[in-house]
Amino acid sequence: MPAHAAISHLSLEHLHAWDQEHVWHAFTQMAEYEPLLIERGDGIFLFDTAGNRYIDGSASMWCNVHGHRHPRLDAAVTTQLGKVAHTTNLGLSNPTTIELARRLVEVSPPGLEKVFFSGDGSSAVEAALKIAFQYHLQADDNKPENITKRTTFVALGEAYHGDTLGAIGVGGVDRFTAMFGPLTFDAIRVPTPGLPAGPPPPSDGGPRTDPSGQAATASETLSRLEQLFVAQSDSIAAVIMEPLVQAAGGILVHPPGFLRAVRDLTSRYGILLILDEIAVGFGRTGRMFACEHEDVCPDILCLGKGLTAGYLPMAATLTTDTIWRAFLGSHADGRAFYHGHTFGGNQLAAAVALESLRLFEDEELLERLPGVISHLERQLQQLADLPHVGDIRQCGLMAGIDLVTTKETAEPYPWEERMGARACLAARSHGALLRQLGDTVVIMPPLSISVDELDMLIAATAAGITSVTGLSGP
Ligand code: PMP
């Protein structure tokens, strides 16, 4: 019997057992892991091996854009497969990846003209940090006194930029990063604007508080930034932040104008601004890129997730011509960016990314989004009335719903109770797959979701929440 035939005859029992025995799932306590095997998808729905249907309420970890099995995206992959699946982009090129780079430059904020491809968001961030550092080294090499000074990055509290060591160096979600402190560099952290003061939650739960314990309004964070720039602008390589919403930090929505003000400050003091749009890019906030809401152009832009509409791993780091020029020279100068990933610029991923950008236009996705976003806003009101729902934050088609024991005081559940995780698990039996961030239930469906499907998702979310928290107050 050929190997593939043997696989298709595997019993579910085997698959469940082997899943637990051999697959180390991300962000999962494997001792408590309960398998759910997804076999196929269709639009915004996923189907498990028993044929049960679920709304993909987290867009397969925030990356699916046009739904699963979109005929045009499927065709883009198979057409490219008919030519070649992958060749290296280390010193070699191909038509599909070139066309994608050109399209990305066209759709991204003005001034970003160079595209460095990698395989996942964390790698796009690593590249951004190294590019910023090396840029200063080489741009300033006619000023020897500057050469080694710009070694520091500034990031927000509760920042999340990925899980590789560089990315967690600028990350501020303590429960993910604190343990690896001895292995990473220390970024300077300024408080996330708008967070309540308080100690960080002990583990994967509790309300969001700024880890520095400082509550800050946007203007306090901005004046902290300015003080830093005045005191040590020549040692800062860049500011890195997610524009508008800190997603993994708990769907923390910044006050309007904050991003614009950070851009103005960084420009005034000659500091590079790296924007991480890995979660918020490609339509998630209602515009193609979140930074467009405040008319901001970063010096470096990190893209991932929705870049390939959630089909294949690919990420990109875009930079300006000014930055790129600092890397030019003869081979002997050693100014090249000696960094790269085997699958950076992969053709299959590039083909599907290109087709996704065409779909944005042909299906008028950005034009359709405001209606769906305001529908979500109205539906979230229903959830706000539930007795154990605290703060709800929304930006575009992303929302975070805090679960609390006491609404009035926003008193958190003891973290050991894993209320967020339990509510998401309970929502499964009502037909939705959701992911939580501590005790924040996250709603982030594919952008192609219709208002009727959104109603189903909200109903399943409400059912999941009430079945674990109960309908009445304490
Ligand atoms: N930056 C942000 C803002 C993210 O949300 C993520 C992933 N959730 C990353 C970086 C890391 O991306 P990846 O998981 O593809 O490495």
Residues whose N, C-alpha, C, O or C-beta is under 5 A from the ligand:
A	BS01	PMP	D120 G121 S122 S123 Y160 H161 G162 E242 A247 A248 D276 I278 A279 G304
